[in-house]
Amino acid sequence: INKSAKVRRVRKEKHHHTGDREHQKIHHLIASPSLDWYYDLASMGYSLEEANEITKEILKDALDEMRAPGVVIRHDYRGKHPDGSIRSESDDQGFWKTVLNSDRDWFGDVRNALAWRPHYHCIVVSDWIKGGDFTTYIENQTGWIFHRIAREDTGVSLQSDGKMAAALTYSASHLSIDVGENRNTSAISEVGSFEGDGIANSKRFTARPSDLTWADNKVSSLSQEILGMESATTECGVELPGVDEPDELARRILKELYPDDDDRHNVDTDAVLHHVDQGHIQVDVSTTSGSGGSITVKDAFGQPVGPSGFASSASDMPDAPSSAIAVDGGDQATTPIGDQEASSDDHDDDCSCCGSLIPLGEFRDRRLLEREDWVADAPHADEARQVDAEWDDDLLRWRSRPPGDSIGVG
């Protein structure tokens, strides 16, 4: 989940900071050092642990040459058949699924179906994977083989964030474990950099909450097919759905919110997904494939979006719990103003949030926190003060970054 969210964030960052001609794509590469490579390292006195570290550093250098940061996963074993398969089938996914959910032993059982042939699955982001003479030179000099997994009909490797999450989930399901005296370590690493910033430690590549929510839901939707595990389902519309193409879903949400306002469609998709993740917008999808199939968009309180767009006026929004931070017209936070400022007086005596919501900008313009009578009488003055403190003075608009022409996955 975390690695899927990280690769998505790397793709987004690279796409936003490179030219249109450097369209960022996600690739699945397999790097296979020859057994002679390990024999030579052993002959020079290196332990297997040291050999693995040296091999990983060489692989990182090759990926840097390809401008391809991402996640690298080491598999120490593959099938005994010449094509590397376990059962001479094109896809061993079913085999690993049954092994993961069984009481089969490693020694004397599963191990007997495998051969020690270390290789690395690389889920990386690059505008162009350097192959041809470059990988041929590497093979001739070292015996290493680089193979890019791609569809035969299109040549595309991982055409969506969802396909990337599936490849990562499968590859991580049977990765190698380095056993130590004090702890065991999974053989999975974040490698590479962009514009001098390493993806493993730079804040610019830290997965955002919406990335993690999406990845959690996406991997959960894949868990039965890939891992053979049942997963708890999340309530539809409450969280960001785990669709294959979350950025395209964001664009479709904007079209639903503002069907007659093309200017409002030019919004940073990260901002839209943030609002969905926070519950400011709700979306129901009919499928996790593609961008969600048929979608239904609702406002923060579950009301279907009307033809005039989302929350066209704050006074029309239904009451909400005092802790809610809604969004007015897609532009700014709103805050409860209390019963004496409400537009209607038909609340029950014991209602939990009597009043209405106004945009935070309007709330500040009216300087309500400076009015002692308002603070004394407003039942939710403390919540309003908290919202005011949490949001910057300069409220960010959705249109905080010009979008690219495409989602950057290919």
C-alpha positions in Angstrom: 0.0 0.0 0.0 2.7 2.5 1.0 4.9 1.7 -2.0 1.9 2.0 -4.4 1.2 5.4 -2.9 4.8 6.4 -3.2 5.1 5.5 -6.9 2.0 7.4 -7.7 3.4 10.5 -5.9 6.7 10.1 -7.8 4.8 10.0 -11.1 2.7 13.0 -10.2 5.8 15.1 -9.1 7.8 14.2 -12.2 4.8 14.9 -14.5 4.3 18.3 -12.9 7.9 19.3 -13.2 8.9 18.1 -16.7 7.9 19.4 -20.1 5.0 18.1 -22.1 7.3 16.1 -24.3 8.7 14.2 -21.3 5.5 12.3 -20.6 6.0 10.2 -17.4 5.1 6.6 -17.7 5.2 3.7 -15.2 7.2 0.7 -16.2 7.7 -2.8 -14.9 11.2 -4.0 -15.5 12.9 -7.3 -14.5 16.7 -7.2 -14.0 18.3 -10.6 -13.9 22.0 -10.9 -13.0 23.7 -14.0 -14.2 24.7 -16.7 -11.8 28.3 -16.1 -13.0 28.0 -12.7 -11.5 27.3 -14.1 -8.0 30.0 -16.7 -8.5 32.6 -14.0 -9.3 31.6 -12.0 -6.2 31.8 -15.1 -4.0 35.2 -15.8 -5.5 36.4 -12.4 -4.5 35.4 -13.1 -0.9 32.1 -11.3 -0.7 29.3 -12.8 1.4 25.9 -13.3 0.0 24.6 -10.3 1.9 27.5 -8.2 0.6 26.8 -9.5 -2.9 23.2 -8.5 -2.7 24.2 -4.9 -1.6 26.7 -4.6 -4.4 24.1 -5.9 -6.9 21.5 -3.4 -5.7 23.9 -0.5 -6.1 24.8 -1.5 -9.7 21.1 -1.8 -10.4 20.4 1.7 -9.0 23.1 3.1 -11.3 21.5 1.5 -14.3 18.1 2.8 -13.3 19.5 6.3 -12.8 20.9 6.1 -16.4 17.3 5.4 -17.5 15.9 8.3 -15.4 13.7 5.7 -13.7 13.2 6.2 -9.9 10.8 3.9 -8.1 10.6 0.7 -6.1 12.9 -2.3 -6.5 11.9 -5.8 -5.1 14.3 -8.7 -4.9 13.2 -12.3 -5.6 15.9 -14.9 -4.8 14.0 -17.7 -6.4 12.0 -18.4 -9.6 10.6 -21.5 -11.2 12.9 -24.4 -12.3 11.6 -24.4 -15.9 13.7 -22.7 -18.5 11.3 -19.8 -18.8 11.5 -19.2 -15.1 8.0 -20.5 -14.4 7.0 -23.0 -11.7 4.3 -24.9 -13.7 5.3 -24.1 -17.3 2.3 -21.7 -17.5 2.3 -18.1 -18.6 1.2 -16.9 -15.2 2.2 -18.3 -11.9 0.0 -15.9 -9.9 -2.4 -18.7 -9.0 0.5 -20.7 -7.5 1.6 -18.0 -5.2 -1.9 -17.3 -4.1 -2.4 -20.9 -2.9 1.0 -20.9 -1.2 0.3 -17.7 0.7 -2.9 -19.0 2.2 -1.7 -22.5 3.2 0.2 -24.3 5.8 2.7 -25.7 3.3 6.3 -25.9 4.5 9.2 -24.0 2.8 11.8 -26.8 3.1 10.9 -30.1 1.6 7.8 -28.6 -0.2 7.7 -25.1 -1.8 11.4 -24.8 -2.1 11.6 -28.0 -4.2 9.6 -26.2 -7.0 12.0 -23.4 -7.2 15.5 -22.6 -8.3 17.9 -20.0 -6.8 18.0 -17.4 -9.6 18.0 -13.9 -8.0 16.2 -11.2 -10.0 14.7 -7.8 -9.3 11.3 -6.5 -10.1 11.5 -2.7 -10.7 8.3 -0.6 -10.7 9.7 2.7 -11.9 8.7 6.1 -13.4 10.4 7.4 -16.6 9.6 9.3 -19.7 11.6 6.8 -21.7 13.3 3.5 -20.7 16.7 3.3 -22.3 17.1 0.0 -24.0 18.6 -1.3 -27.2 22.3 -0.8 -27.3 22.4 0.2 -23.6 20.9 -3.0 -22.2 22.8 -5.0 -24.8 26.0 -3.5 -23.6 25.2 -4.3 -20.0 24.4 -7.9 -20.9 27.6 -8.3 -22.9 29.7 -6.8 -20.1 28.0 -8.4 -17.1 25.6 -11.1 -18.2 22.7 -9.1 -16.7 19.4 -9.2 -18.6 16.9 -6.4 -18.5 13.4 -7.2 -19.6 10.5 -4.7 -19.8 7.1 -6.3 -19.3 4.7 -4.8 -21.7 1.6 -5.6 -23.7 2.3 -7.1 -27.0 -0.4 -5.2 -28.8 0.4 -1.7 -27.5 3.9 -1.9 -26.1 2.5 -0.2 -22.9 3.9 -1.5 -19.6 1.7 -0.3 -16.8 -1.0 1.9 -18.3 -2.6 3.1 -15.1 -1.9 3.7 -11.4 -4.2 0.7 -10.7 -2.1 -1.6 -12.9 1.0 -0.3 -11.1 -0.6 -1.2 -7.7 -1.4 -4.7 -9.0 2.1 -5.3 -10.2 3.5 -4.1 -6.9 1.1 -6.2 -4.9 1.9 -9.3 -6.8 5.7 -8.7 -6.7 5.7 -7.9 -3.0 3.6 -11.0 -2.2 6.6 -13.3 -2.5 9.6 -11.1 -2.1 12.7 -12.2 -0.4 13.2 -11.8 3.4 16.7 -11.1 4.8 16.9 -12.8 8.1 18.9 -11.1 10.8 19.8 -11.8 14.4 17.5 -9.1 15.7 15.0 -8.6 13.0 14.0 -9.7 9.5 14.0 -7.2 6.6 11.9 -7.3 3.4 14.0 -7.0 0.2 12.2 -3.9 -1.1 13.7 -0.5 -1.6 12.9 3.0 -2.9 15.6 4.0 -5.3 16.5 6.9 -7.5 16.1 10.6 -7.5 14.6 13.5 -9.5 16.1 17.0 -9.8 18.6 16.0 -7.1 16.0 14.9 -4.6 16.0 11.3 -3.5 12.6 9.7 -3.6 13.2 7.8 -0.4 13.9 10.8 1.8 12.6 13.9 0.1 9.4 15.5 1.4 8.3 16.3 -2.1 7.8 12.6 -2.7 6.0 11.8 0.5 2.7 10.1 -0.3 -0.2 12.4 0.5 -3.2 11.2 2.6 -5.3 10.9 -0.6 -2.5 8.7 -2.2 -2.6 6.4 0.8 -6.4 6.2 1.0 -6.5 5.4 -2.7 -3.7 2.8 -2.5 -5.3 1.2 0.6 -8.6 0.8 -1.2 -7.0 -0.3 -4.5 -4.9 -3.0 -2.9 -7.9 -4.2 -0.9 -9.8 -4.6 -4.1 -7.0 -6.7 -5.5 -6.4 -8.8 -2.5 -8.7 -11.6 -3.4 -7.6 -12.0 -7.0 -3.8 -11.6 -6.3 -3.4 -12.7 -2.7 -6.3 -15.0 -2.2 -7.3 -12.9 0.9 -10.7 -11.5 1.8 -10.6 -7.8 2.7 -13.0 -5.6 4.5 -15.0 -3.3 2.2 -15.3 0.4 2.8 -18.6 2.2 2.7 -19.2 3.5 -0.8 -18.8 7.2 -1.2 -17.1 7.8 2.2 -13.5 7.4 1.0 -11.6 7.8 -2.2 -12.4 4.8 -4.3 -9.5 2.5 -5.4 -10.0 3.0 -9.1 -7.3 2.3 -11.7 -7.2 5.9 -12.8 -7.8 8.3 -9.9 -6.8 11.4 -11.8 -9.3 10.7 -14.5 -11.9 10.1 -11.8 -11.1 13.6 -10.5 -11.7 15.1 -13.9 -15.0 13.4 -14.2 -16.0 14.6 -10.7 -15.3 18.2 -11.8 -17.5 17.7 -14.9 -20.3 16.5 -12.6 -19.8 19.4 -10.2 -19.6 22.1 -12.8 -21.3 20.7 -16.0 -21.6 24.1 -17.6 -18.4 25.7 -16.5 -15.4 24.5 -18.5 -13.1 26.9 -16.7 -13.7 25.0 -13.5 -12.5 21.8 -15.1 -8.9 23.1 -15.1 -8.3 22.1 -11.5 -5.3 20.3 -10.0 -6.5 16.7 -9.6 -4.6 16.3 -6.3 -6.9 19.0 -4.9 -10.1 17.2 -6.0 -8.9 13.9 -4.6 -8.0 15.6 -1.4 -11.5 16.9 -1.0 -12.9 13.4 -1.7 -10.5 11.8 0.8 -11.6 14.4 3.4 -15.2 13.7 2.8 -16.0 17.2 1.4 -17.1 15.5 -1.8 -18.6 12.0 -2.0 -18.4 9.8 -5.0 -20.0 6.4 -5.7 -18.5 4.2 -8.5 -19.8 1.2 -10.3 -16.4 -0.5 -10.7 -12.8 0.0 -9.7 -11.7 -0.6 -13.3 -10.7 2.5 -15.3 -12.0 5.7 -13.8 -14.9 4.1 -12.0 -17.5 3.3 -14.6 -20.8 5.0 -13.8 -20.2 7.6 -11.0 -22.5 9.5 -8.7 -21.2 12.7 -7.1 -22.7 14.1 -3.8 -21.9 17.0 -1.6 -20.3 16.8 1.8 -23.6 15.7 3.4 -24.7 13.1 0.9 -27.0 15.3 -1.2 -26.8 14.5 -5.0 -25.2 17.2 -7.0 -27.7 19.4 -8.9 -27.5 20.8 -12.4 -26.0 24.1 -11.0 -23.0 22.3 -9.6 -21.7 21.5 -6.1 -22.9 23.6 -3.2 -23.9 26.5 -5.3 -24.7 28.5 -2.2 -23.8 27.7 1.4 -27.3 28.6 2.7 -28.7 25.7 0.7 -26.4 23.2 2.4 -28.0 20.9 5.1 -26.9 21.1 8.7 -23.8 19.0 9.6 -22.0 18.0 12.8 -20.1 21.0 14.3 -16.8 19.3 13.6 -17.4 19.1 9.9 -15.4 21.3 7.6 -17.3 21.6 4.3 -16.3 23.2 1.0 -18.2 26.1 -0.5 -18.2 26.2 -4.3 -15.0 24.2 -4.3 -13.1 27.2 -3.0 -12.8 27.4 0.8 -13.6 25.9 4.1 -16.8 26.7 5.9 -17.5 27.0 9.6 -20.7 26.7 11.8 -22.1 30.1 12.7 -24.6 29.1 15.3 -28.4 29.2 15.8 -28.7 33.0 16.0 -27.2 33.3 12.5 -29.2 30.5 11.0 -31.5 31.0 8.1 -34.2 28.8 9.6 -35.5 28.0 13.1 -37.1 24.6 12.5 -34.5 22.6 14.5 -35.4 20.1 17.2 -34.6 21.2 20.8 -31.9 18.5 21.1 -30.3 18.9 17.7 -26.5 18.3 17.7 -25.7 21.2 15.4 -28.3 24.0 15.2 -27.4 26.6 12.7 -25.9 26.8 9.2 -22.5 27.0 7.5 -20.9 30.0 5.9 -17.6 30.1 4.0 -14.6 30.7 6.2 -13.6 33.7 4.2 -17.0 35.3 4.9 -16.7 34.4 8.5 -13.4 36.2 8.8 -14.6 39.2 6.8 -17.5 39.6 9.3 -15.0 39.4 12.2 -17.3 37.3 14.2 -14.6 36.1 16.6 -14.0 39.7 17.6 -17.7 40.2 18.6 -18.0 39.4 22.2 -21.8 39.0 22.0 -21.5 36.4 19.1 -18.8 34.4 20.9 -20.9 34.4 24.1 -24.1 33.2 22.4 -22.9 31.0 19.5 -23.1 27.3 20.6 -20.2 26.4 18.3 -17.9 29.3 18.8 -15.1 27.0 20.0 -15.4 24.8 16.8 -15.4 27.9 14.7 -12.3 29.2 16.4 -10.6 25.9 15.8 -11.4 25.9 12.1 -10.2 29.5 11.8 -6.8 28.5 13.4 -6.3 25.4 11.3 -6.6 27.1 7.9 -4.0 29.6 6.6 -4.8 33.2 6.2 -4.4 32.9 2.5 -7.1 30.2 1.7 -5.9 28.0 -1.1 -8.2 27.7 -4.1 -8.7 24.5 -5.9 -7.0 25.9 -9.0 -3.6 26.0 -7.2 -1.6 24.4 -10.0 -2.1 24.3 -13.8 -2.9 20.7 -14.8 -1.1 18.8 -17.5 -2.9 17.6 -20.6 -2.8 14.0 -19.6 -2.5 11.9 -16.5 1.0 10.9 -17.1 0.6 7.1 -17.1 1.4 5.0 -20.0 
